[in-house]
Amino acid sequence: MARMFRVLGFWCLAIALMAFAGDLTEMALLFFIQAAAFVLLGYLNFSERSYILMFWGYMVVAFLGFTYWSVFVMGNPF
């Protein structure tokens, strides 16, 4: 499971580099931070249950953040 967090870090880094190349600096910064966090957590060798709980927590925060941004910040398109 620790290896999967390093894989998540790799893909976040790839997305961050593509966003940086496309002049999306805020998105690139967000994904650089996520990549660093995933790689750091991947080398801490927690138990598998801890990794699953951390991933679920990450998903809850990400979905709540996405929902907040798309509803309250972006506003109604009409």
mmCIF file of the N, C-alpha and C atoms, coordinates in Angstrom:
data_MODEL
# 
_entry.id   MODEL 
# 
loop_
_atom_site.group_PDB 
_atom_site.id 
_atom_site.type_symbol 
_atom_site.label_atom_id 
_atom_site.label_alt_id 
_atom_site.label_comp_id 
_atom_site.label_asym_id 
_atom_site.label_entity_id 
_atom_site.label_seq_id 
_atom_site.pdbx_PDB_ins_code 
_atom_site.Cartn_x 
_atom_site.Cartn_y 
_atom_site.Cartn_z 
_atom_site.occupancy 
_atom_site.B_iso_or_equiv 
_atom_site.pdbx_formal_charge 
_atom_site.auth_seq_id 
_atom_site.auth_comp_id 
_atom_site.auth_asym_id 
_atom_site.auth_atom_id 
_atom_site.pdbx_PDB_model_num 
ATOM 1   N N  . MET A 1 1  ? 0.818   -1.192 0.000   1.00 0.00 ? 1  MET A N  1 
ATOM 2   C CA . MET A 1 1  ? 0.000   0.000  0.000   1.00 0.00 ? 1  MET A CA 1 
ATOM 3   C C  . MET A 1 1  ? 0.862   1.256  0.000   1.00 0.00 ? 1  MET A C  1 
ATOM 4   N N  . ALA A 1 2  ? 2.014   1.200  0.639   1.00 0.00 ? 2  ALA A N  1 
ATOM 5   C CA . ALA A 1 2  ? 2.904   2.361  0.645   1.00 0.00 ? 2  ALA A CA 1 
ATOM 6   C C  . ALA A 1 2  ? 3.366   2.670  -0.770  1.00 0.00 ? 2  ALA A C  1 
ATOM 7   N N  . ARG A 1 3  ? 3.569   1.637  -1.561  1.00 0.00 ? 3  ARG A N  1 
ATOM 8   C CA . ARG A 1 3  ? 4.000   1.840  -2.950  1.00 0.00 ? 3  ARG A CA 1 
ATOM 9   C C  . ARG A 1 3  ? 2.920   2.551  -3.758  1.00 0.00 ? 3  ARG A C  1 
ATOM 10  N N  . MET A 1 4  ? 1.641   2.285  -3.454  1.00 0.00 ? 4  MET A N  1 
ATOM 11  C CA . MET A 1 4  ? 0.562   2.951  -4.183  1.00 0.00 ? 4  MET A CA 1 
ATOM 12  C C  . MET A 1 4  ? 0.517   4.442  -3.874  1.00 0.00 ? 4  MET A C  1 
ATOM 13  N N  . PHE A 1 5  ? 0.887   4.835  -2.662  1.00 0.00 ? 5  PHE A N  1 
ATOM 14  C CA . PHE A 1 5  ? 0.944   6.260  -2.352  1.00 0.00 ? 5  PHE A CA 1 
ATOM 15  C C  . PHE A 1 5  ? 2.069   6.925  -3.138  1.00 0.00 ? 5  PHE A C  1 
ATOM 16  N N  . ARG A 1 6  ? 3.178   6.211  -3.345  1.00 0.00 ? 6  ARG A N  1 
ATOM 17  C CA . ARG A 1 6  ? 4.247   6.762  -4.180  1.00 0.00 ? 6  ARG A CA 1 
ATOM 18  C C  . ARG A 1 6  ? 3.808   6.859  -5.637  1.00 0.00 ? 6  ARG A C  1 
ATOM 19  N N  . VAL A 1 7  ? 2.997   5.900  -6.087  1.00 0.00 ? 7  VAL A N  1 
ATOM 20  C CA . VAL A 1 7  ? 2.450   5.959  -7.450  1.00 0.00 ? 7  VAL A CA 1 
ATOM 21  C C  . VAL A 1 7  ? 1.507   7.152  -7.573  1.00 0.00 ? 7  VAL A C  1 
ATOM 22  N N  . LEU A 1 8  ? 0.664   7.385  -6.566  1.00 0.00 ? 8  LEU A N  1 
ATOM 23  C CA . LEU A 1 8  ? -0.205  8.567  -6.576  1.00 0.00 ? 8  LEU A CA 1 
ATOM 24  C C  . LEU A 1 8  ? 0.626   9.850  -6.632  1.00 0.00 ? 8  LEU A C  1 
ATOM 25  N N  . GLY A 1 9  ? 1.742   9.864  -5.909  1.00 0.00 ? 9  GLY A N  1 
ATOM 26  C CA . GLY A 1 9  ? 2.632   11.016 -5.950  1.00 0.00 ? 9  GLY A CA 1 
ATOM 27  C C  . GLY A 1 9  ? 3.206   11.228 -7.337  1.00 0.00 ? 9  GLY A C  1 
ATOM 28  N N  . PHE A 1 10 ? 3.573   10.142 -8.010  1.00 0.00 ? 10 PHE A N  1 
ATOM 29  C CA . PHE A 1 10 ? 4.102   10.259 -9.372  1.00 0.00 ? 10 PHE A CA 1 
ATOM 30  C C  . PHE A 1 10 ? 3.068   10.860 -10.320 1.00 0.00 ? 10 PHE A C  1 
ATOM 31  N N  . TRP A 1 11 ? 1.823   10.361 -10.250 1.00 0.00 ? 11 TRP A N  1 
ATOM 32  C CA . TRP A 1 11 ? 0.796   10.873 -11.153 1.00 0.00 ? 11 TRP A CA 1 
ATOM 33  C C  . TRP A 1 11 ? 0.411   12.314 -10.823 1.00 0.00 ? 11 TRP A C  1 
ATOM 34  N N  . CYS A 1 12 ? 0.432   12.666 -9.553  1.00 0.00 ? 12 CYS A N  1 
ATOM 35  C CA . CYS A 1 12 ? 0.186   14.071 -9.192  1.00 0.00 ? 12 CYS A CA 1 
ATOM 36  C C  . CYS A 1 12 ? 1.298   14.959 -9.737  1.00 0.00 ? 12 CYS A C  1 
ATOM 37  N N  . LEU A 1 13 ? 2.523   14.465 -9.690  1.00 0.00 ? 13 LEU A N  1 
ATOM 38  C CA . LEU A 1 13 ? 3.643   15.226 -10.255 1.00 0.00 ? 13 LEU A CA 1 
ATOM 39  C C  . LEU A 1 13 ? 3.488   15.386 -11.758 1.00 0.00 ? 13 LEU A C  1 
ATOM 40  N N  . ALA A 1 14 ? 3.069   14.330 -12.454 1.00 0.00 ? 14 ALA A N  1 
ATOM 41  C CA . ALA A 1 14 ? 2.857   14.421 -13.902 1.00 0.00 ? 14 ALA A CA 1 
ATOM 42  C C  . ALA A 1 14 ? 1.768   15.442 -14.233 1.00 0.00 ? 14 ALA A C  1 
ATOM 43  N N  . ILE A 1 15 ? 0.671   15.426 -13.481 1.00 0.00 ? 15 ILE A N  1 
ATOM 44  C CA . ILE A 1 15 ? -0.412  16.394 -13.707 1.00 0.00 ? 15 ILE A CA 1 
ATOM 45  C C  . ILE A 1 15 ? 0.065   17.804 -13.398 1.00 0.00 ? 15 ILE A C  1 
ATOM 46  N N  . ALA A 1 16 ? 0.859   17.954 -12.334 1.00 0.00 ? 16 ALA A N  1 
ATOM 47  C CA . ALA A 1 16 ? 1.371   19.280 -11.968 1.00 0.00 ? 16 ALA A CA 1 
ATOM 48  C C  . ALA A 1 16 ? 2.280   19.830 -13.055 1.00 0.00 ? 16 ALA A C  1 
ATOM 49  N N  . LEU A 1 17 ? 3.115   18.996 -13.628 1.00 0.00 ? 17 LEU A N  1 
ATOM 50  C CA . LEU A 1 17 ? 4.004   19.463 -14.694 1.00 0.00 ? 17 LEU A CA 1 
ATOM 51  C C  . LEU A 1 17 ? 3.226   19.861 -15.936 1.00 0.00 ? 17 LEU A C  1 
ATOM 52  N N  . MET A 1 18 ? 2.176   19.105 -16.272 1.00 0.00 ? 18 MET A N  1 
ATOM 53  C CA . MET A 1 18 ? 1.350   19.478 -17.424 1.00 0.00 ? 18 MET A CA 1 
ATOM 54  C C  . MET A 1 18 ? 0.591   20.767 -17.156 1.00 0.00 ? 18 MET A C  1 
ATOM 55  N N  . ALA A 1 19 ? 0.098   20.945 -15.942 1.00 0.00 ? 19 ALA A N  1 
ATOM 56  C CA . ALA A 1 19 ? -0.606  22.181 -15.597 1.00 0.00 ? 19 ALA A CA 1 
ATOM 57  C C  . ALA A 1 19 ? 0.359   23.365 -15.623 1.00 0.00 ? 19 ALA A C  1 
ATOM 58  N N  . PHE A 1 20 ? 1.577   23.149 -15.155 1.00 0.00 ? 20 PHE A N  1 
ATOM 59  C CA . PHE A 1 20 ? 2.582   24.217 -15.170 1.00 0.00 ? 20 PHE A CA 1 
ATOM 60  C C  . PHE A 1 20 ? 2.942   24.605 -16.602 1.00 0.00 ? 20 PHE A C  1 
ATOM 61  N N  . ALA A 1 21 ? 3.027   23.617 -17.480 1.00 0.00 ? 21 ALA A N  1 
ATOM 62  C CA . ALA A 1 21 ? 3.320   23.892 -18.882 1.00 0.00 ? 21 ALA A CA 1 
ATOM 63  C C  . ALA A 1 21 ? 2.167   24.636 -19.557 1.00 0.00 ? 21 ALA A C  1 
ATOM 64  N N  . GLY A 1 22 ? 0.953   24.440 -19.069 1.00 0.00 ? 22 GLY A N  1 
ATOM 65  C CA . GLY A 1 22 ? -0.213  25.108 -19.631 1.00 0.00 ? 22 GLY A CA 1 
ATOM 66  C C  . GLY A 1 22 ? -0.569  26.410 -18.943 1.00 0.00 ? 22 GLY A C  1 
ATOM 67  N N  . ASP A 1 23 ? 0.350   26.956 -18.151 1.00 0.00 ? 23 ASP A N  1 
ATOM 68  C CA . ASP A 1 23 ? 0.162   28.228 -17.440 1.00 0.00 ? 23 ASP A CA 1 
ATOM 69  C C  . ASP A 1 23 ? -1.007  28.198 -16.453 1.00 0.00 ? 23 ASP A C  1 
ATOM 70  N N  . LEU A 1 24 ? -1.263  27.054 -15.861 1.00 0.00 ? 24 LEU A N  1 
ATOM 71  C CA . LEU A 1 24 ? -2.263  26.933 -14.798 1.00 0.00 ? 24 LEU A CA 1 
ATOM 72  C C  . LEU A 1 24 ? -1.512  26.826 -13.471 1.00 0.00 ? 24 LEU A C  1 
ATOM 73  N N  . THR A 1 25 ? -0.979  27.944 -13.020 1.00 0.00 ? 25 THR A N  1 
ATOM 74  C CA . THR A 1 25 ? -0.050  27.916 -11.893 1.00 0.00 ? 25 THR A CA 1 
ATOM 75  C C  . THR A 1 25 ? -0.715  27.513 -10.583 1.00 0.00 ? 25 THR A C  1 
ATOM 76  N N  . GLU A 1 26 ? -1.963  27.922 -10.345 1.00 0.00 ? 26 GLU A N  1 
ATOM 77  C CA . GLU A 1 26 ? -2.632  27.536 -9.110  1.00 0.00 ? 26 GLU A CA 1 
ATOM 78  C C  . GLU A 1 26 ? -2.857  26.032 -9.061  1.00 0.00 ? 26 GLU A C  1 
ATOM 79  N N  . MET A 1 27 ? -3.306  25.466 -10.169 1.00 0.00 ? 27 MET A N  1 
ATOM 80  C CA . MET A 1 27 ? -3.524  24.031 -10.233 1.00 0.00 ? 27 MET A CA 1 
ATOM 81  C C  . MET A 1 27 ? -2.202  23.284 -10.099 1.00 0.00 ? 27 MET A C  1 
ATOM 82  N N  . ALA A 1 28 ? -1.167  23.793 -10.752 1.00 0.00 ? 28 ALA A N  1 
ATOM 83  C CA . ALA A 1 28 ? 0.141   23.151 -10.668 1.00 0.00 ? 28 ALA A CA 1 
ATOM 84  C C  . ALA A 1 28 ? 0.660   23.157 -9.235  1.00 0.00 ? 28 ALA A C  1 
ATOM 85  N N  . LEU A 1 29 ? 0.511   24.266 -8.544  1.00 0.00 ? 29 LEU A N  1 
ATOM 86  C CA . LEU A 1 29 ? 0.960   24.350 -7.155  1.00 0.00 ? 29 LEU A CA 1 
ATOM 87  C C  . LEU A 1 29 ? 0.194   23.375 -6.273  1.00 0.00 ? 29 LEU A C  1 
ATOM 88  N N  . LEU A 1 30 ? -1.107  23.269 -6.458  1.00 0.00 ? 30 LEU A N  1 
ATOM 89  C CA . LEU A 1 30 ? -1.922  22.334 -5.698  1.00 0.00 ? 30 LEU A CA 1 
ATOM 90  C C  . LEU A 1 30 ? -1.450  20.894 -5.911  1.00 0.00 ? 30 LEU A C  1 
ATOM 91  N N  . PHE A 1 31 ? -1.175  20.533 -7.158  1.00 0.00 ? 31 PHE A N  1 
ATOM 92  C CA . PHE A 1 31 ? -0.758  19.166 -7.442  1.00 0.00 ? 31 PHE A CA 1 
ATOM 93  C C  . PHE A 1 31 ? 0.683   18.907 -7.032  1.00 0.00 ? 31 PHE A C  1 
ATOM 94  N N  . PHE A 1 32 ? 1.559   19.915 -7.054  1.00 0.00 ? 32 PHE A N  1 
ATOM 95  C CA . PHE A 1 32 ? 2.920   19.730 -6.525  1.00 0.00 ? 32 PHE A CA 1 
ATOM 96  C C  . PHE A 1 32 ? 2.865   19.417 -5.027  1.00 0.00 ? 32 PHE A C  1 
ATOM 97  N N  . ILE A 1 33 ? 1.996   20.134 -4.303  1.00 0.00 ? 33 ILE A N  1 
ATOM 98  C CA . ILE A 1 33 ? 1.860   19.899 -2.864  1.00 0.00 ? 33 ILE A CA 1 
ATOM 99  C C  . ILE A 1 33 ? 1.293   18.504 -2.604  1.00 0.00 ? 33 ILE A C  1 
ATOM 100 N N  . GLN A 1 34 ? 0.295   18.101 -3.386  1.00 0.00 ? 34 GLN A N  1 
ATOM 101 C CA . GLN A 1 34 ? -0.271  16.765 -3.224  1.00 0.00 ? 34 GLN A CA 1 
ATOM 102 C C  . GLN A 1 34 ? 0.770   15.691 -3.531  1.00 0.00 ? 34 GLN A C  1 
ATOM 103 N N  . ALA A 1 35 ? 1.571   15.907 -4.574  1.00 0.00 ? 35 ALA A N  1 
ATOM 104 C CA . ALA A 1 35 ? 2.600   14.927 -4.925  1.00 0.00 ? 35 ALA A CA 1 
ATOM 105 C C  . ALA A 1 35 ? 3.607   14.775 -3.801  1.00 0.00 ? 35 ALA A C  1 
ATOM 106 N N  . ALA A 1 36 ? 4.044   15.886 -3.228  1.00 0.00 ? 36 ALA A N  1 
ATOM 107 C CA . ALA A 1 36 ? 5.002   15.824 -2.121  1.00 0.00 ? 36 ALA A CA 1 
ATOM 108 C C  . ALA A 1 36 ? 4.393   15.105 -0.919  1.00 0.00 ? 36 ALA A C  1 
ATOM 109 N N  . ALA A 1 37 ? 3.121   15.370 -0.624  1.00 0.00 ? 37 ALA A N  1 
ATOM 110 C CA . ALA A 1 37 ? 2.468   14.723 0.515   1.00 0.00 ? 37 ALA A CA 1 
ATOM 111 C C  . ALA A 1 37 ? 2.328   13.222 0.282   1.00 0.00 ? 37 ALA A C  1 
ATOM 112 N N  . PHE A 1 38 ? 1.925   12.826 -0.916  1.00 0.00 ? 38 PHE A N  1 
ATOM 113 C CA . PHE A 1 38 ? 1.774   11.396 -1.200  1.00 0.00 ? 38 PHE A CA 1 
ATOM 114 C C  . PHE A 1 38 ? 3.102   10.664 -1.129  1.00 0.00 ? 38 PHE A C  1 
ATOM 115 N N  . VAL A 1 39 ? 4.152   11.258 -1.677  1.00 0.00 ? 39 VAL A N  1 
ATOM 116 C CA . VAL A 1 39 ? 5.460   10.595 -1.644  1.00 0.00 ? 39 VAL A CA 1 
ATOM 117 C C  . VAL A 1 39 ? 5.965   10.509 -0.207  1.00 0.00 ? 39 VAL A C  1 
ATOM 118 N N  . LEU A 1 40 ? 5.803   11.578 0.556   1.00 0.00 ? 40 LEU A N  1 
ATOM 119 C CA . LEU A 1 40 ? 6.222   11.552 1.958   1.00 0.00 ? 40 LEU A CA 1 
ATOM 120 C C  . LEU A 1 40 ? 5.475   10.469 2.730   1.00 0.00 ? 40 LEU A C  1 
ATOM 121 N N  . LEU A 1 41 ? 4.154   10.400 2.564   1.00 0.00 ? 41 LEU A N  1 
ATOM 122 C CA . LEU A 1 41 ? 3.369   9.372  3.252   1.00 0.00 ? 41 LEU A CA 1 
ATOM 123 C C  . LEU A 1 41 ? 3.736   7.971  2.774   1.00 0.00 ? 41 LEU A C  1 
ATOM 124 N N  . GLY A 1 42 ? 4.138   7.857  1.507   1.00 0.00 ? 42 GLY A N  1 
ATOM 125 C CA . GLY A 1 42 ? 4.507   6.558  0.978   1.00 0.00 ? 42 GLY A CA 1 
ATOM 126 C C  . GLY A 1 42 ? 5.772   5.994  1.595   1.00 0.00 ? 42 GLY A C  1 
ATOM 127 N N  . TYR A 1 43 ? 6.651   6.849  2.066   1.00 0.00 ? 43 TYR A N  1 
ATOM 128 C CA . TYR A 1 43 ? 7.892   6.379  2.669   1.00 0.00 ? 43 TYR A CA 1 
ATOM 129 C C  . TYR A 1 43 ? 7.815   6.236  4.191   1.00 0.00 ? 43 TYR A C  1 
ATOM 130 N N  . LEU A 1 44 ? 6.669   6.504  4.796   1.00 0.00 ? 44 LEU A N  1 
ATOM 131 C CA . LEU A 1 44 ? 6.544   6.392  6.244   1.00 0.00 ? 44 LEU A CA 1 
ATOM 132 C C  . LEU A 1 44 ? 6.175   4.985  6.715   1.00 0.00 ? 44 LEU A C  1 
ATOM 133 N N  . ASN A 1 45 ? 5.778   4.108  5.784   1.00 0.00 ? 45 ASN A N  1 
ATOM 134 C CA . ASN A 1 45 ? 5.485   2.700  6.079   1.00 0.00 ? 45 ASN A CA 1 
ATOM 135 C C  . ASN A 1 45 ? 4.495   2.502  7.224   1.00 0.00 ? 45 ASN A C  1 
ATOM 136 N N  . PHE A 1 46 ? 3.314   3.090  7.061   1.00 0.00 ? 46 PHE A N  1 
ATOM 137 C CA . PHE A 1 46 ? 2.222   2.856  7.992   1.00 0.00 ? 46 PHE A CA 1 
ATOM 138 C C  . PHE A 1 46 ? 1.607   1.495  7.718   1.00 0.00 ? 46 PHE A C  1 
ATOM 139 N N  . SER A 1 47 ? 0.655   1.098  8.546   1.00 0.00 ? 47 SER A N  1 
ATOM 140 C CA . SER A 1 47 ? -0.068  -0.144 8.291   1.00 0.00 ? 47 SER A CA 1 
ATOM 141 C C  . SER A 1 47 ? -1.034  0.077  7.124   1.00 0.00 ? 47 SER A C  1 
ATOM 142 N N  . GLU A 1 48 ? -1.492  -1.034 6.557   1.00 0.00 ? 48 GLU A N  1 
ATOM 143 C CA . GLU A 1 48 ? -2.390  -0.926 5.413   1.00 0.00 ? 48 GLU A CA 1 
ATOM 144 C C  . GLU A 1 48 ? -3.707  -0.253 5.803   1.00 0.00 ? 48 GLU A C  1 
ATOM 145 N N  . ARG A 1 49 ? -4.181  -0.535 7.007   1.00 0.00 ? 49 ARG A N  1 
ATOM 146 C CA . ARG A 1 49 ? -5.412  0.099  7.474   1.00 0.00 ? 49 ARG A CA 1 
ATOM 147 C C  . ARG A 1 49 ? -5.230  1.612  7.578   1.00 0.00 ? 49 ARG A C  1 
ATOM 148 N N  . SER A 1 50 ? -4.071  2.057  8.039   1.00 0.00 ? 50 SER A N  1 
ATOM 149 C CA . SER A 1 50 ? -3.813  3.497  8.144   1.00 0.00 ? 50 SER A CA 1 
ATOM 150 C C  . SER A 1 50 ? -3.801  4.153  6.780   1.00 0.00 ? 50 SER A C  1 
ATOM 151 N N  . TYR A 1 51 ? -3.182  3.487  5.800   1.00 0.00 ? 51 TYR A N  1 
ATOM 152 C CA . TYR A 1 51 ? -3.161  4.043  4.445   1.00 0.00 ? 51 TYR A CA 1 
ATOM 153 C C  . TYR A 1 51 ? -4.561  4.140  3.863   1.00 0.00 ? 51 TYR A C  1 
ATOM 154 N N  . ILE A 1 52 ? -5.386  3.138  4.100   1.00 0.00 ? 52 ILE A N  1 
ATOM 155 C CA . ILE A 1 52 ? -6.756  3.178  3.575   1.00 0.00 ? 52 ILE A CA 1 
ATOM 156 C C  . ILE A 1 52 ? -7.551  4.290  4.237   1.00 0.00 ? 52 ILE A C  1 
ATOM 157 N N  . LEU A 1 53 ? -7.403  4.457  5.544   1.00 0.00 ? 53 LEU A N  1 
ATOM 158 C CA . LEU A 1 53 ? -8.115  5.537  6.242   1.00 0.00 ? 53 LEU A CA 1 
ATOM 159 C C  . LEU A 1 53 ? -7.629  6.916  5.779   1.00 0.00 ? 53 LEU A C  1 
ATOM 160 N N  . MET A 1 54 ? -6.316  7.058  5.558   1.00 0.00 ? 54 MET A N  1 
ATOM 161 C CA . MET A 1 54 ? -5.797  8.344  5.055   1.00 0.00 ? 54 MET A CA 1 
ATOM 162 C C  . MET A 1 54 ? -6.325  8.633  3.657   1.00 0.00 ? 54 MET A C  1 
ATOM 163 N N  . PHE A 1 55 ? -6.417  7.598  2.818   1.00 0.00 ? 55 PHE A N  1 
ATOM 164 C CA . PHE A 1 55 ? -6.920  7.813  1.467   1.00 0.00 ? 55 PHE A CA 1 
ATOM 165 C C  . PHE A 1 55 ? -8.388  8.202  1.482   1.00 0.00 ? 55 PHE A C  1 
ATOM 166 N N  . TRP A 1 56 ? -9.193  7.539  2.335   1.00 0.00 ? 56 TRP A N  1 
ATOM 167 C CA . TRP A 1 56 ? -10.606 7.912  2.446   1.00 0.00 ? 56 TRP A CA 1 
ATOM 168 C C  . TRP A 1 56 ? -10.755 9.342  2.961   1.00 0.00 ? 56 TRP A C  1 
ATOM 169 N N  . GLY A 1 57 ? -9.927  9.719  3.919   1.00 0.00 ? 57 GLY A N  1 
ATOM 170 C CA . GLY A 1 57 ? -9.965  11.096 4.407   1.00 0.00 ? 57 GLY A CA 1 
ATOM 171 C C  . GLY A 1 57 ? -9.609  12.084 3.320   1.00 0.00 ? 57 GLY A C  1 
ATOM 172 N N  . TYR A 1 58 ? -8.603  11.736 2.527   1.00 0.00 ? 58 TYR A N  1 
ATOM 173 C CA . TYR A 1 58 ? -8.212  12.590 1.396   1.00 0.00 ? 58 TYR A CA 1 
ATOM 174 C C  . TYR A 1 58 ? -9.357  12.728 0.402   1.00 0.00 ? 58 TYR A C  1 
ATOM 175 N N  . MET A 1 59 ? -10.032 11.616 0.103   1.00 0.00 ? 59 MET A N  1 
ATOM 176 C CA . MET A 1 59 ? -11.133 11.664 -0.856  1.00 0.00 ? 59 MET A CA 1 
ATOM 177 C C  . MET A 1 59 ? -12.295 12.512 -0.336  1.00 0.00 ? 59 MET A C  1 
ATOM 178 N N  . VAL A 1 60 ? -12.610 12.410 0.938   1.00 0.00 ? 60 VAL A N  1 
ATOM 179 C CA . VAL A 1 60 ? -13.700 13.214 1.514   1.00 0.00 ? 60 VAL A CA 1 
ATOM 180 C C  . VAL A 1 60 ? -13.360 14.699 1.411   1.00 0.00 ? 60 VAL A C  1 
ATOM 181 N N  . VAL A 1 61 ? -12.138 15.062 1.780   1.00 0.00 ? 61 VAL A N  1 
ATOM 182 C CA . VAL A 1 61 ? -11.726 16.475 1.713   1.00 0.00 ? 61 VAL A CA 1 
ATOM 183 C C  . VAL A 1 61 ? -11.723 16.959 0.267   1.00 0.00 ? 61 VAL A C  1 
ATOM 184 N N  . ALA A 1 62 ? -11.229 16.129 -0.651  1.00 0.00 ? 62 ALA A N  1 
ATOM 185 C CA . ALA A 1 62 ? -11.181 16.535 -2.058  1.00 0.00 ? 62 ALA A CA 1 
ATOM 186 C C  . ALA A 1 62 ? -12.587 16.725 -2.633  1.00 0.00 ? 62 ALA A C  1 
ATOM 187 N N  . PHE A 1 63 ? -13.493 15.811 -2.341  1.00 0.00 ? 63 PHE A N  1 
ATOM 188 C CA . PHE A 1 63 ? -14.851 15.932 -2.866  1.00 0.00 ? 63 PHE A CA 1 
ATOM 189 C C  . PHE A 1 63 ? -15.597 17.112 -2.245  1.00 0.00 ? 63 PHE A C  1 
ATOM 190 N N  . LEU A 1 64 ? -15.399 17.336 -0.957  1.00 0.00 ? 64 LEU A N  1 
ATOM 191 C CA . LEU A 1 64 ? -16.029 18.501 -0.330  1.00 0.00 ? 64 LEU A CA 1 
ATOM 192 C C  . LEU A 1 64 ? -15.465 19.802 -0.904  1.00 0.00 ? 64 LEU A C  1 
ATOM 193 N N  . GLY A 1 65 ? -14.175 19.853 -1.107  1.00 0.00 ? 65 GLY A N  1 
ATOM 194 C CA . GLY A 1 65 ? -13.554 21.040 -1.701  1.00 0.00 ? 65 GLY A CA 1 
ATOM 195 C C  . GLY A 1 65 ? -14.036 21.279 -3.116  1.00 0.00 ? 65 GLY A C  1 
ATOM 196 N N  . PHE A 1 66 ? -14.120 20.220 -3.918  1.00 0.00 ? 66 PHE A N  1 
ATOM 197 C CA . PHE A 1 66 ? -14.605 20.355 -5.291  1.00 0.00 ? 66 PHE A CA 1 
ATOM 198 C C  . PHE A 1 66 ? -16.055 20.817 -5.317  1.00 0.00 ? 66 PHE A C  1 
ATOM 199 N N  . THR A 1 67 ? -16.875 20.253 -4.450  1.00 0.00 ? 67 THR A N  1 
ATOM 200 C CA . THR A 1 67 ? -18.282 20.636 -4.401  1.00 0.00 ? 67 THR A CA 1 
ATOM 201 C C  . THR A 1 67 ? -18.445 22.085 -3.960  1.00 0.00 ? 67 THR A C  1 
ATOM 202 N N  . TYR A 1 68 ? -17.694 22.479 -2.929  1.00 0.00 ? 68 TYR A N  1 
ATOM 203 C CA . TYR A 1 68 ? -17.754 23.873 -2.480  1.00 0.00 ? 68 TYR A CA 1 
ATOM 204 C C  . TYR A 1 68 ? -17.353 24.813 -3.606  1.00 0.00 ? 68 TYR A C  1 
ATOM 205 N N  . TRP A 1 69 ? -16.249 24.499 -4.276  1.00 0.00 ? 69 TRP A N  1 
ATOM 206 C CA . TRP A 1 69 ? -15.743 25.385 -5.334  1.00 0.00 ? 69 TRP A CA 1 
ATOM 207 C C  . TRP A 1 69 ? -16.746 25.479 -6.484  1.00 0.00 ? 69 TRP A C  1 
ATOM 208 N N  . SER A 1 70 ? -17.280 24.336 -6.914  1.00 0.00 ? 70 SER A N  1 
ATOM 209 C CA . SER A 1 70 ? -18.167 24.351 -8.073  1.00 0.00 ? 70 SER A CA 1 
ATOM 210 C C  . SER A 1 70 ? -19.530 24.975 -7.764  1.00 0.00 ? 70 SER A C  1 
ATOM 211 N N  . VAL A 1 71 ? -19.986 24.947 -6.516  1.00 0.00 ? 71 VAL A N  1 
ATOM 212 C CA . VAL A 1 71 ? -21.299 25.502 -6.195  1.00 0.00 ? 71 VAL A CA 1 
ATOM 213 C C  . VAL A 1 71 ? -21.197 26.961 -5.763  1.00 0.00 ? 71 VAL A C  1 
ATOM 214 N N  . PHE A 1 72 ? -20.290 27.265 -4.841  1.00 0.00 ? 72 PHE A N  1 
ATOM 215 C CA . PHE A 1 72 ? -20.275 28.598 -4.236  1.00 0.00 ? 72 PHE A CA 1 
ATOM 216 C C  . PHE A 1 72 ? -19.302 29.577 -4.886  1.00 0.00 ? 72 PHE A C  1 
ATOM 217 N N  . VAL A 1 73 ? -18.220 29.100 -5.447  1.00 0.00 ? 73 VAL A N  1 
ATOM 218 C CA . VAL A 1 73 ? -17.247 30.014 -6.035  1.00 0.00 ? 73 VAL A CA 1 
ATOM 219 C C  . VAL A 1 73 ? -17.548 30.252 -7.518  1.00 0.00 ? 73 VAL A C  1 
ATOM 220 N N  . MET A 1 74 ? -17.820 29.169 -8.241  1.00 0.00 ? 74 MET A N  1 
ATOM 221 C CA . MET A 1 74 ? -18.079 29.324 -9.678  1.00 0.00 ? 74 MET A CA 1 
ATOM 222 C C  . MET A 1 74 ? -19.435 29.953 -9.940  1.00 0.00 ? 74 MET A C  1 
ATOM 223 N N  . GLY A 1 75 ? -20.405 29.686 -9.093  1.00 0.00 ? 75 GLY A N  1 
ATOM 224 C CA . GLY A 1 75 ? -21.715 30.310 -9.230  1.00 0.00 ? 75 GLY A CA 1 
ATOM 225 C C  . GLY A 1 75 ? -22.576 29.650 -10.299 1.00 0.00 ? 75 GLY A C  1 
ATOM 226 N N  . ASN A 1 76 ? -23.739 30.228 -10.487 1.00 0.00 ? 76 ASN A N  1 
ATOM 227 C CA . ASN A 1 76 ? -24.701 29.712 -11.445 1.00 0.00 ? 76 ASN A CA 1 
ATOM 228 C C  . ASN A 1 76 ? -24.333 30.209 -12.840 1.00 0.00 ? 76 ASN A C  1 
ATOM 229 N N  . PRO A 1 77 ? -24.267 29.319 -13.837 1.00 0.00 ? 77 PRO A N  1 
ATOM 230 C CA . PRO A 1 77 ? -23.882 29.778 -15.170 1.00 0.00 ? 77 PRO A CA 1 
ATOM 231 C C  . PRO A 1 77 ? -24.976 30.526 -15.914 1.00 0.00 ? 77 PRO A C  1 
ATOM 232 N N  . PHE A 1 78 ? -26.197 30.565 -15.357 1.00 0.00 ? 78 PHE A N  1 
ATOM 233 C CA . PHE A 1 78 ? -27.295 31.229 -16.082 1.00 0.00 ? 78 PHE A CA 1 
ATOM 234 C C  . PHE A 1 78 ? -27.439 32.655 -15.670 1.00 0.00 ? 78 PHE A C  1 
# 
